[in-house]
């Protein structure tokens, strides 16, 4: 293998490019029109346009990616995570095109990508299962029957999904219809299938996952577990290894179960088997298998010293998995730095990054896909960077994480950094007694502080200027010099304060006006003009950056003006409805 196309964007594309470059491979990036000047595009040896900003027209457009692979004479494709990484049909097309697929065989993706099939497959390997259905449920009556069988609360989950998407919890019978409808709608939107199934919803479990690696000769290894119990909206926020909640005996049992589950579907390459662990009963249950590299693979790398991406490429090239005796060392923690406002319920905050400065020092790693001036778009996941810290002990890793987070500077968009700091200061996390619902139930975040207006570079002159052009779909960088004399690029200069603008969202302060809390797409409207509503009643569902958010009425009254319908795109502060 001499060349690698990375069918992804953001920090994972940058991370793969770095390893591929170390291995002497020619790197080929793909980009949507919105990502023309993104970091991964600038870092690759060459970059090609694959379509418009919406993922369906670019990063999910397998035909366009394969067209570029042929034109660029790529020998292999690495899908990263998300997008097409767990698409068995795309994996088949890559193989049919005579290219190397850096991932598991399509048959394994099919077996584990469908959560119902994966439950059956893992169960055949005698892996303990969360009580639940093993066939899709098509009607509300089916869900009611399952709920009566397993008892409340229950989780209604997308059959073909993951990452917390297409998951709704019904705590009592009155919740069932809304949860069923919401899970099916989100499953159809994200995974192109409305099929759902039901599992017993555990009260206070820990989320523990096992990293496995298999070669094409049938050799498989357990590379350690990760604890992912700090979550909000069923999505991970902090991950660490080793898990503070497991004994050596439990760790061994989970590792053996993970290898058995992966072997049962003929797995090859890197994968993650996820479990729910119930401390009260000292038991664990199979949750799902992710047939790809995980966002949090970095902490495993920090304690093992392995480059998992390099091993993915080696295994895809036919090499034997030969790691000798693994002896993980120390403790590692990963913090997801998302463009979200934790002080407003973790609402996504798309926008332009103004200032961006990463921490450094001993035991600190940052995997990032952005720089100052990058735009965080509503079209894609809001993960901007990952901060990973290592310490000889868990306490040292926590202290190092606190220091590194305090050094991390991002302005222009809100970030999850305040939430991370609050977690690190909480005694439950320090003692390792947290669980998957703990973040939302127990962590008190600081009160919002009015943000200072960001500063922007003044309109200073530059001697050298760079621009990009496309020829035949391929991106080229061009340097030119402006006629006016200006200081060298990067030289310090005077800065001016951006004038404060009246926010359209201030309309929300007017009685009865319901404004969009963020830019996004309306996916469902619960009311119509003329309806009577109660205070806090859902008005519509607004989707932004892969998250659904319910917009609720601030007061009781009549909907005298409804200005949105499903499919509408709205800006931050746009008027959705007026209640009187």
C-alpha positions in Angstrom: 0.0 0.0 0.0 1.4 3.4 -1.0 -1.6 5.7 -0.9 -4.6 6.2 1.4 -7.8 8.1 0.9 -9.4 9.3 4.1 -13.2 9.3 3.6 -13.9 11.7 6.5 -13.3 15.1 7.9 -12.4 17.0 11.1 -10.1 15.7 13.8 -10.2 12.1 12.8 -9.2 12.8 9.3 -6.2 14.9 10.6 -5.3 12.1 13.0 -5.3 9.4 10.2 -3.3 11.7 7.9 -0.6 12.0 10.6 -0.1 8.3 11.0 -0.3 7.6 7.2 2.4 10.2 6.7 4.7 8.6 9.3 4.2 5.3 7.4 5.3 6.9 4.1 1.8 6.9 2.5 0.5 9.5 0.0 -2.5 11.0 1.7 -5.7 12.0 -0.2 -8.3 14.1 1.6 -11.9 14.7 0.5 -13.9 17.7 1.3 -17.3 19.3 1.0 -17.6 22.8 -0.4 -18.0 24.1 3.1 -14.8 22.4 4.2 -12.6 23.8 1.4 -10.1 25.4 3.8 -10.4 22.9 6.7 -7.3 21.7 8.5 -7.5 18.1 7.1 -7.6 19.5 3.6 -4.5 21.6 4.1 -2.6 18.7 5.8 -3.1 16.1 3.1 -0.8 15.6 0.1 -3.8 16.3 -2.1 -7.5 17.1 -1.6 -10.6 16.6 -3.8 -14.1 18.1 -3.7 -16.9 15.6 -3.3 -19.9 17.8 -3.2 -22.1 20.3 -1.3 -22.2 20.8 2.5 -25.0 18.4 3.4 -23.5 15.1 4.3 -25.8 13.2 1.9 -24.2 15.2 -0.9 -20.6 14.8 0.2 -19.3 12.6 3.1 -22.2 10.1 2.7 -22.0 10.1 -1.1 -20.1 6.8 -1.6 -20.2 7.2 -5.4 -18.5 10.5 -5.3 -15.8 9.3 -2.9 -15.1 6.2 -5.2 -14.9 8.5 -8.2 -12.3 10.5 -6.4 -10.4 7.4 -5.3 -10.2 6.3 -9.0 -9.1 9.7 -10.2 -6.5 10.1 -7.5 -5.2 6.5 -8.0 -5.8 5.7 -4.3 -5.0 2.2 -3.2 -6.9 2.1 0.1 -9.7 3.9 1.9 -9.9 4.6 5.6 -13.4 5.7 6.7 -12.6 7.0 10.1 -15.7 7.0 12.3 -19.2 8.2 11.6 -20.4 8.8 8.0 -19.7 5.6 5.9 -17.5 3.8 8.4 -20.2 1.3 9.3 -21.9 1.1 5.9 -21.6 -2.5 4.7 -22.7 -1.5 1.2 -19.9 1.0 0.9 -17.4 -1.5 2.2 -18.6 -3.9 -0.5 -18.2 -1.2 -3.2 -14.7 -0.4 -2.1 -13.7 -4.1 -2.4 -15.4 -4.4 -5.8 -13.4 -1.4 -7.0 -10.2 -3.3 -6.1 -9.3 -1.0 -3.2 -8.2 -2.0 0.3 -10.9 -1.3 2.9 -9.2 -0.3 6.2 -11.9 -1.8 8.4 -13.8 -5.0 9.1 -15.3 -7.1 6.3 -18.8 -6.1 5.2 -20.3 -9.3 6.7 -19.1 -8.3 10.2 -20.5 -4.8 9.7 -23.8 -6.3 8.8 -23.8 -8.7 11.7 -23.0 -6.0 14.3 -24.4 -2.9 12.6 -27.9 -4.1 13.0 -28.4 -4.0 16.8 -31.0 -6.8 16.7 -28.7 -9.1 14.7 -25.8 -8.2 16.9 -27.7 -9.2 20.0 -28.4 -12.6 18.4 -24.8 -13.0 17.2 -23.3 -12.1 20.6 -25.9 -14.3 22.4 -24.8 -17.3 20.3 -21.2 -16.7 21.7 -22.7 -16.9 25.2 -22.1 -13.2 25.9 -24.5 -11.9 28.6 -27.3 -9.7 27.2 -29.4 -6.9 28.5 -33.0 -8.2 28.7 -34.8 -7.1 25.6 -36.3 -8.0 22.2 -34.4 -9.8 19.4 -36.7 -8.6 16.6 -37.8 -5.2 15.4 -41.0 -3.7 16.8 -43.2 -2.0 14.2 -46.2 -0.8 16.2 -46.9 1.0 19.4 -48.9 -2.0 20.6 -45.7 -4.2 20.1 -43.8 -1.7 22.3 -46.5 -1.8 25.0 -46.3 -5.5 25.1 -42.5 -5.5 25.5 -42.8 -2.8 28.2 -45.2 -5.0 30.1 -42.8 -8.0 29.8 -39.6 -6.2 30.9 -41.0 -3.6 33.2 -40.4 0.2 33.3 -38.3 2.0 32.5 -37.5 0.7 29.0 -35.2 2.0 26.3 -36.5 2.2 22.7 -33.4 2.1 20.4 -32.6 2.3 16.7 -31.9 -1.1 15.3 -29.2 0.2 13.0 -27.8 3.0 15.1 -25.4 4.0 17.8 -23.8 6.9 19.6 -27.0 7.7 21.5 -29.0 8.5 18.2 -32.4 7.0 17.9 -32.7 6.3 21.6 -35.7 7.3 23.8 -36.5 6.3 27.3 -40.1 5.6 28.5 -40.4 5.6 32.3 -44.2 5.0 32.4 -46.9 4.1 29.9 -47.8 7.7 29.2 -44.2 8.1 27.7 -44.4 5.3 25.2 -46.1 7.0 22.2 -43.8 10.0 22.2 -40.6 7.8 22.9 -41.6 5.3 20.1 -42.3 8.1 17.6 -39.1 10.0 18.5 -36.9 7.0 18.3 -38.3 5.9 14.9 -38.0 9.4 13.5 -34.4 9.9 14.6 -33.4 6.4 13.5 -34.9 7.0 10.0 -33.1 10.4 9.8 -29.7 9.2 10.8 -29.6 5.5 9.8 -32.1 5.4 6.9 -34.2 2.9 8.8 -37.0 3.4 11.3 -36.7 0.0 12.8 -36.4 0.0 16.6 -36.2 -2.6 19.4 -36.6 -2.5 23.2 -34.3 -3.1 26.1 -34.7 -3.0 29.8 -33.4 0.4 30.9 -30.9 0.0 33.8 -31.1 2.4 36.8 -27.5 3.5 37.4 -25.1 1.4 35.2 -21.6 2.2 34.2 -20.8 2.2 30.5 -17.7 0.1 29.9 -16.3 -0.8 26.5 -13.5 -3.2 25.4 -11.1 -2.4 22.6 -10.3 -5.5 20.4 -8.1 -6.0 17.4 -8.1 -9.0 15.0 -6.0 -9.8 12.0 -7.1 -11.8 8.9 -5.4 -14.9 10.2 -7.8 -15.2 13.2 -5.6 -13.8 15.9 -7.5 -11.6 18.3 -6.5 -9.4 21.3 -8.2 -7.5 24.1 -6.4 -4.2 24.4 -8.0 -3.0 27.5 -11.3 -1.4 28.6 -12.5 2.2 28.7 -15.0 3.7 31.1 -17.5 6.1 29.2 -19.9 6.7 32.1 -19.8 10.6 32.0 -22.5 11.3 29.4 -25.3 13.8 28.6 -28.2 12.9 26.3 -26.9 9.4 26.1 -23.7 10.6 24.4 -20.2 10.4 25.9 -18.4 13.4 27.2 -15.4 11.9 29.1 -13.7 8.6 28.7 -10.9 7.0 30.7 -8.8 3.8 31.0 -8.6 1.8 33.1 -12.1 1.9 34.4 -12.1 2.9 38.1 -15.1 0.7 38.7 -13.7 -2.7 37.7 -11.7 -5.3 39.5 -9.0 -7.4 37.7 -11.5 -10.3 37.7 -14.2 -8.2 36.0 -11.7 -6.7 33.6 -10.6 -10.2 32.5 -14.2 -11.4 32.1 -15.2 -8.4 30.0 -12.1 -8.9 27.8 -13.0 -12.5 27.2 -16.6 -11.7 26.4 -15.5 -9.0 23.9 -13.1 -11.2 22.1 -15.8 -13.9 21.9 -18.4 -11.5 20.5 -16.0 -10.2 17.9 -14.9 -13.7 16.9 -18.5 -14.8 16.5 -19.0 -12.5 13.5 -15.6 -13.2 11.8 -14.2 -9.8 12.8 -11.0 -8.3 11.4 -9.3 -5.0 12.2 -10.1 -2.6 15.2 -13.4 -2.8 16.9 -15.1 -1.9 20.2 -17.6 -4.1 22.2 -19.7 -2.0 24.5 -21.2 -3.2 27.8 -23.4 -1.9 30.6 -22.0 -2.9 34.0 -24.3 -3.0 37.0 -22.2 -2.4 40.2 -25.1 -3.4 42.5 -25.2 -6.9 41.0 -21.6 -7.1 39.9 -22.7 -8.1 36.4 -22.2 -6.8 32.9 -24.3 -7.1 29.7 -23.6 -6.8 26.0 -24.8 -3.4 24.6 -23.5 -3.3 21.0 -20.4 -3.6 18.9 -19.0 -0.6 17.0 -17.3 -2.0 13.8 -14.9 0.9 13.5 -12.3 3.0 15.3 -13.8 4.8 18.3 -13.5 8.5 19.1 -12.0 7.5 22.4 -9.3 5.2 21.0 -6.7 7.7 22.1 -6.8 6.8 25.8 -6.0 3.2 24.9 -3.1 4.4 22.8 -1.8 6.5 25.7 -1.6 3.6 28.2 -0.4 0.9 25.7 1.9 3.0 23.6 0.3 1.6 20.4 -0.8 3.5 17.3 -4.2 1.9 16.6 -4.5 3.6 13.2 -1.1 2.2 12.1 -2.2 -1.3 13.2 -5.5 -0.8 11.3 -3.5 -0.1 8.1 -1.0 -3.0 8.7 -3.8 -5.5 9.3 -5.7 -4.2 6.2 -2.4 -4.8 4.3 -2.4 -8.5 5.5 0.1 -8.2 8.3 -0.1 -10.5 11.3 -1.2 -9.1 14.7 2.0 -9.5 16.7 2.1 -7.2 19.8 3.8 -9.5 22.3 2.7 -9.2 25.9 0.8 -6.0 26.5 1.3 -4.2 29.8 -0.8 -1.0 30.0 0.9 1.7 32.0 -0.7 4.5 34.0 -4.1 6.2 33.5 -5.5 8.2 30.6 -8.5 10.5 30.3 -10.1 12.0 27.2 -12.2 15.2 27.2 -14.4 15.8 24.2 -14.2 19.5 23.4 -17.6 20.1 21.7 -19.2 23.3 20.4 -22.0 23.2 23.0 -23.1 25.5 25.8 -23.3 23.4 29.0 -24.8 26.4 30.8 -27.8 26.2 28.4 -28.5 22.5 28.5 -25.6 21.6 26.1 -27.2 23.4 23.2 -25.0 23.2 20.1 -23.3 26.5 19.3 -22.3 26.6 15.6 -20.3 29.6 14.6 -16.8 30.9 13.9 -13.9 30.2 16.2 -12.0 33.5 16.9 -9.2 32.5 19.2 -7.8 28.9 19.5 -4.9 28.0 21.7 -4.2 24.4 22.7 -2.6 23.3 26.0 0.7 21.3 26.1 3.3 20.0 28.5 4.0 16.5 29.9 1.4 13.9 29.4 -0.9 16.1 27.2 -2.1 15.3 23.7 -4.6 17.3 21.6 -6.3 15.8 18.5 -8.0 18.7 16.7 -9.7 19.4 13.4 -9.9 23.2 13.8 -7.8 26.3 14.1 -8.5 30.0 14.8 -11.0 31.2 12.1 -12.5 27.7 11.5 -16.2 27.6 11.3 -18.2 25.0 13.2 -21.1 24.1 11.0 -24.6 23.0 11.8 -24.2 20.3 9.1 -21.7 18.2 11.0 -20.9 16.8 14.4 -19.9 19.5 16.9 -16.7 17.8 18.1 -13.9 20.3 17.6 -11.0 18.7 19.5 -10.1 16.0 22.0 -7.9 16.7 24.9 -6.2 13.5 26.2 -4.0 13.5 29.4 -1.9 10.7 30.9 -0.7 10.2 34.5 1.1 7.5 36.4 -2.0 7.4 38.6 -5.7 8.4 38.1 -5.3 11.2 40.5 -2.3 12.6 38.6 -4.3 12.3 35.3 -7.2 14.2 36.9 -4.8 17.0 38.1 -3.2 17.1 34.7 -6.5 17.3 33.0 -7.6 20.2 35.3 -4.4 22.1 34.4 -4.7 21.4 30.7 -8.3 22.4 30.5 -7.6 25.7 32.2 -5.0 26.4 29.5 -7.3 25.5 26.6 -8.6 28.8 25.0 -11.4 28.8 22.5 -13.5 31.9 21.8 -16.2 32.6 19.3 -18.3 29.5 20.2 -19.3 28.0 23.6 -17.5 24.8 24.6 -17.8 21.9 27.0 -14.7 22.9 28.9 -16.7 24.4 31.9 -18.6 21.1 32.2 -15.3 19.1 32.2 -13.9 21.3 35.0 -17.0 20.8 37.0 -16.8 17.0 36.6 -13.2 16.9 37.7 -14.0 18.9 40.9 -16.9 16.6 41.9 -16.1 14.0 44.6 -18.2 11.3 42.9 -15.9 11.5 39.8 -12.7 11.7 42.0 -13.9 8.6 43.8 -14.9 6.8 40.7 -18.5 6.2 41.8 -20.3 8.0 38.9 -22.7 6.3 36.4 -24.3 7.1 33.0 -27.0 9.3 34.5 -24.8 11.0 37.0 -23.7 13.9 34.9 -27.3 15.1 34.3 -28.5 14.3 37.8 -25.7 15.4 40.1 -23.3 17.8 38.5 -24.0 21.5 39.2 -22.6 23.7 36.5 -21.7 27.3 37.2 -24.1 30.1 36.5 -23.8 31.7 33.0 -21.4 34.6 32.9 -21.9 37.3 30.3 -19.3 36.7 27.6 -17.0 39.5 26.6 -17.2 40.5 22.9 -14.6 38.5 21.0 -11.7 40.3 19.4 -11.0 39.9 15.7 -7.8 40.7 13.8 -8.0 44.2 12.3 -8.0 44.6 8.6 -4.2 44.6 8.5 -2.1 44.4 5.4 -0.2 41.3 4.4 2.8 40.9 2.1 1.9 37.3 1.2 -1.5 35.9 0.6 -2.6 32.3 0.0 -5.7 31.1 -1.8 -7.0 27.8 -3.0 -8.3 26.8 -6.5 -9.8 23.7 -7.9 -8.9 22.1 -11.2 -10.9 19.1 -12.2 -12.2 18.8 -8.6 -8.8 18.6 -7.1 -7.7 21.3 -4.6 -4.4 23.2 -5.1 -2.9 25.9 -2.9 -1.7 29.1 -4.6 0.5 31.9 -3.1 0.4 35.4 -4.3 1.5 38.9 -3.1 -0.7 41.9 -2.8 0.4 45.2 -4.2 0.2 47.1 -0.9 3.0 46.7 1.7 1.9 44.8 4.8 3.5 43.1 7.8 4.5 39.5 7.4 1.8 36.9 8.0 1.5 35.9 11.7 3.2 39.1 12.9 1.5 40.7 16.0 -0.5 43.8 15.3 -3.2 46.0 16.8 -6.5 44.2 17.4 -10.0 45.7 17.4 -13.0 44.7 19.3 -15.9 43.5 17.3 -18.9 45.8 17.8 -21.6 44.4 19.9 -24.7 43.5 17.8 -28.2 43.3 18.9 -29.1 39.6 19.1 -32.2 38.5 17.3 -32.6 35.9 20.1 -33.5 38.8 22.4 -36.9 38.5 20.9 -37.4 35.6 23.3 -37.5 38.1 26.1 -40.7 39.5 24.7 -43.7 37.8 26.3 -45.2 35.1 24.1 -42.5 35.1 21.4 -40.8 31.8 20.9 -37.4 32.1 19.2 -35.0 29.5 17.9 -32.2 28.9 20.4 -29.8 28.0 17.6 -29.7 27.6 13.9 -30.9 24.3 12.6 -33.7 22.4 10.9 -37.3 21.9 12.1 -38.0 18.1 12.0 -41.4 18.1 13.7 -44.1 20.5 14.8 -46.3 19.5 17.6 -49.0 22.3 17.3 -50.8 24.4 14.8 -52.1 27.9 14.7 -55.1 28.4 17.0 -54.1 25.6 19.4 -54.2 26.2 23.2 -50.9 25.3 24.9 -49.7 25.0 28.4 -46.4 26.5 29.9 -43.4 24.3 29.0 -45.4 22.3 26.4 -43.3 21.2 23.4 -43.9 23.3 20.3 -41.5 21.8 17.8 -38.3 19.7 17.5 -35.2 21.6 16.2 -32.3 19.5 14.9 -28.8 21.0 14.9 -25.3 19.3 14.7 -26.7 15.8 15.1 -28.9 16.7 18.1 -32.6 17.0 18.5 -33.8 19.8 20.8 -37.4 20.4 21.9 -38.5 24.0 21.8 -41.1 24.6 24.4 -43.7 27.3 25.1 -42.6 29.9 27.8 -46.2 30.3 29.0 -49.8 29.1 28.6 -51.9 30.7 25.8 -53.1 30.4 22.2 -50.7 29.9 19.3 -51.7 33.0 17.3 -48.8 32.8 14.8 -46.9 29.7 13.8 -44.1 30.4 11.4 -42.4 27.0 10.8 -43.1 23.7 9.3 -41.1 20.4 9.1 -38.1 20.8 6.9 -37.6 24.6 7.5 -34.1 25.8 8.2 -34.1 28.6 10.9 -31.4 31.0 12.1 -30.6 31.6 15.8 -33.2 33.9 17.2 -35.7 33.4 14.3 -39.3 33.6 15.5 -40.9 30.2 15.6 -44.3 31.1 17.1 -46.1 33.7 19.1 -48.3 32.8 22.0 -51.0 35.1 23.5 
